[in-house]
Amino acid sequence: MTNQNISLEVRWIRIGIVAGFIASVSYPVMSFLDMPRMVTIAVGAAFGPSLAIASVGLYYFLRLHQESVSGQIGAGANLLAGALVTAMIVVQLAIRITLLEYLDQHGSDTSVQGIVQWVWNVVLGLDVTFDVFIGIGTFCFALRMVTHPKFGALYGYPGMVIAVVGLLGLNFYTFPDPPRESGFAAFEPGLYTGLWYLTVTIQIWRSLQWVKETNR
C-alpha cells in the first residue's frame, strides 16, 4: 500500500465523519421541524448523499483493520440506499408542495386527494425499498464491527438487531404503511438506526489517532 493510497483512505474517513454528522442531523431536522420551502428541500436532498458518503468512509475505516466481504456489501447496499432515499424524499416533497399549491388555488377536491393517495403509495414503496437496502447495509457493517478493535460486540450486535428486527422485520410486518402509522411509533426503526449511526460516527471521530497510527 503506497503513501498516496493511505492518505486517500484517511481523507475518505475524515470526509465520512463530516457526512455522518450531516446525515445524523438532517434526518431528525427534516422529520420534526417546520422549515421554509427551500431549506426543507436542501435538507431533504442532503440526507441521501451524506449517508452514501459516510458509508464509504465507514468502509475505509473498517478496512484499515481487515478487508471483508461484509464491509464491501455494507458499503454497496448503503450507496444504493442513499440514492433510493433521495428519490423518495424528492418525490415526497414534490407531492406535498404541489398538493398545497393546488389546494390554495382551488380549495379541497376529493378527486385530487384520491389521486394523491394513489401516488403516495409509490412513496411508501420507495420507503420500504430504502429500508431493505439500508437494512442489509446496516447488518453487514454491524457484522463486521463485532471483531473490529474499535467497535466490537457493543456496536455490532445492536446494529444487527436494529437491521433485522426494525428495518426489515417491522417494516415488512406493517407494509405498506410505515410502523409509526401502524401503532409502533415508539419503535420507529429510523430513529434507532439514526442514533446507531450517530454513535458509530462519534466512535470513528474518537478513533482518528488510531487511524494515524495504523497507517504509519
N, C-alpha and C positions, 0 to 999 in steps of 0.2 A: 504494500500500500504506500503510495507516494505522499509526500507532504501536501501536495496540491489536493489530493483526494481527501486527506484527513481534514484539511482546512475547510473544504467544501461541506463535509459532514457536520463539522462544528457549526458552520453558518446555517445549515438546514435546521439543526437542533435549536439554535437561538431564534431563528425566524419562526419555528414551530411553537416555541414558548409564547411569543407575541401573538401568533394566530390563535393559540389555545385560549389565551385570556380574552381575545376579541370574541371568539365563538362562545365562551362561557358567559360573557356579559351580554352579548347581543340577543341570545335566546330568551332570557327572562325579561329583558327590556322590551323586546318585541312582543312578548306574550302578555305582559301585565301593565304596561304603560301606554297611555293615550298620547300619541305624538302627532306633530304636523305631518301632512301627507309625504313631503319629500324626505323627511327624516325617517318615517316609517319604511319607505321603500329602500332607502340607503341601508338602514339597519337590517332589514329583512334580506336584502341581497348580499350583505356581508357575511351572514352566518354560514352558508354553504361553502364558499371558497375558503373561509377561515378554518372550517372543520377539515377540509381536504388538506390544506397546507399544514395544519397542526398534526394531522395523521402521518404525513411524510416525515415531519420532524420526530415524531414518536418512533416511527420505524427505524430511523437512523440512530436514535438513542438506544433502542433495544439491540440493534445490530452491533453496536460497539462491544457488547458482551459476547454475543454469538448470533450468527446468521441463522434464520429458521424459516420454514415454510409458513408457520402460523403468523409470523410477523409480516411476511410478504402478502399473505391473504388478507390480513387485517388492514394493511395499507391500501390494497387494491379495492377491497369492499368499501372502505370509508371514502375513498376517492369517488366511487360511483354514488355513494350516499350523499356526498356533498353536492354533486350535480343534480341528483333527484330532488333533494330538499330545496335547492334553489328554484327549480322548475315549479315545485309545489307552492312555495311562498309567493313567487311572482304571479302565478295563476290565481292564487287565493286573493292577493291584493287587487289584482285586476278585476275580479268578480265583485269584490266589495266596493271598490271605487266606482265602477260602472253602475252597480245597483243603486248606490247612494245618489249618484248624479241623476239617474233616471227618476227615482222617487221624488227628488227635489223638484224636477221639472213637470212630472206627470201625476204625482201622487201614487197612492198604493194601487197596485194592479196584481190581482191574484194569479192571472195567467203568466205574467212575467216572473213572479215569485216561484211559480211551479217550474218554469224553465230553469231558473237559477238553482233550484233544489236538485234537479237532474244533473246540471253541470257541476254542482258541488260534489256529487258522488265521484267525479273524476279527481277532485282534490283529495277526497278521502282515500281513493285508490292509490294516488301518488304518495300519500302519507304512510300507508301501510307498506308500500314498496320501499320507501325510505327506511322504515323500521326494520325491514328484512335485511337490507344491506348493512345498516348501522349495527344491527344485532349480530350479524356474522362477524363484522369487523371488530366489534367490542369483545366478543367471545374469543376470537383468535388473539387479539392483543393481550387480553387478560390471561389466556392460557400461557402465552409466552412469558408473562410477568411472574408467574409462580416461581420460576427458577432464576429470575433476574436478581442480582445482588442489591439493586436499588429499589426494588418493588417487593417481590416475594409474595407469599400467600395472603398477606394483609391487603394487597391490592388485587391480586389475581382472582381469588375465589369470589369476592363480592362482585367484581366485574362480570364473571361468568354467570352468576345468579341473576344480575340485572339483565344481561343479554337474553338468557333462556327464559326466565320467568316473566320479566317485564316486557322487553322489546318484542320478543317473539310470542311467548305464551299468552300474555294478557291481551295483546293487540289482535291475535288470531281469535281469541275467545269472544271478544266484543265486536269483531268485524261485522259490518263495515264502519260502525261508529267508533270514535276514539274512546278509550277507557274512561276519561273524565266525564263523558256524556252518558256513560252506562252504569253509573253508580260506583265507580272506582277512582274518584277524584283524589283520594288520599294515597293512592298507589300509582299516580301518574308516572309512567316509565320515563318520559322526557326529563322530568325534574331530577330523578335519581341518576339518570345517565349523565346529565349535565354536571351534577355535583361530583360524580365519579371522575369525569374527565377533568374537572377543575382541580381536584386533588392530585391527579396524575400530572397535570401541567405544573402545579406548585412543586411537586416532588422532583420533576426534571429540572426546574429552575434552581432548586436547592442542591442539585447534583452537578452543577456546572463545573465545580472544581474536580470532581471525579472524571468528568468528560475530558478535561485538560490533561489530567494525569494518565488517563487511559490512552490518549493519543500521543504521548511522548515517545 
